[in-house]
């Protein structure tokens, strides 16, 4: 599943669970945030990962310490540019897609939403 399709499916899934989109594909020097969402007052930074094959590990396993550091850096930059969110509780979620997408719908069969998948360092 390509990045944009995975992000769209992740956003739809999270919105159906009650989260509200704040930003998508927010970029700064040294990082990017796939989705920034609000969940009952908390700000949620969502990393979306997709793997068609598990030959090199699962989608969730691909979020190593280096990737976590880039996401954390981007989150800090986002909060510094959007001080209205700075006092809210924050968490880092992962939405992981494993396996090839369905040929008919293009949607992934397996979606894992990992709440509070990692902490800011």
N, C-alpha and C positions, 0 to 999 in steps of 0.2 A: 504494500500500500504506500503510495507516495505521500510525502510530508503534508501537503495541503489537504489531501483527502483524509488523512489520519487526524489532522487538527480539526477539521470540520466535524468528523464523526465524534471525536472526543468532546468538542464544544457542545454538540447536540446532546450527548449523553449526560454531561454535567449540568446543562440547563434543565434537562428533564428531571434531574435530582434536586433542583431548586437553586443552583448557583446562578449568578448573574455575571455576564461578560463585562469586563472593564476595558481590556485591551487584548489585541491579538497580534502576534509577531512584532512585539515591541523590541526595538533594537537600541543598543548603546555601544560605545567603544568597548570592545572586549566581551560582549555577550548579547544574548537574545532571550526573550521570554516568549514561549509559544502562546500561552494563554495566561492572562491575569484576570481572576474572577473574584467575586464577593460571595461569601458563604456565611449567612447569619451574622454579619458584622466583621467577620475575619476576612483578610485579604489572602487569596490563595494563588501562589505562583505554580503553574502547571507545566511540567515538561512532558511532551508527547513523543513517544518512541514507537517505531514500527520495525519489525523484522519478519521477512517472508520465510526465512529459514532459521533453524536453531543451531546451525553448524558452528556458529561463533558465540553461542549463548543466547539467552532470551533478550527481549527488548528491554526489560527492566534491568537486567544485568549489565547492559551497555552504558548505564549511567554511573560512570566511575567517579573517583574523587575529583579528577580534573573537570569533568562536566558539571559536577555539583558546585565546584568553586566558580565556574563561569556563570551558572544560573544564580548563585548567591550574589555575585558581583552585580549582575544585571538587576536583581531585585533591589539591592541597595541603591543603585542608580535611579531606578524607577521611583522609589520612595523619596529620594532627595529631590526629584523633579515634580513629584506629586505629593506635597506635604499633607494634603487632606487625608491621605491614607496612612501616614506615618505612625499614628498612635494606635492603629488597629492591631489586634493580634494577627500574626502571619504564620503561614505554613507552606511547605513545599510538597506538592502532590505530583504523582506520576500517573499518566495514563499510557499503558503499554499494550500494543497489539502484536500478537505472535501468530504466524501462519499466513499463508497466501490469502488474499481477499477472494470472496465469492465471485465467480466469473460473471454471474448474472447481475448482481446488485453492486459489485465493487466494494462492498462493506466487509470489514474484517469479521471473522467468526469469533475470535477470542479477544475480548477487551478486559484488561485488569486495571482497576482504579485503585491505586495505592495511596491512601490518605497519609499525610505526614511521613512521606517516604524517606526524607532526610532532613537534617537540621542545618541551619546556617552556621558556617564556621567562623 
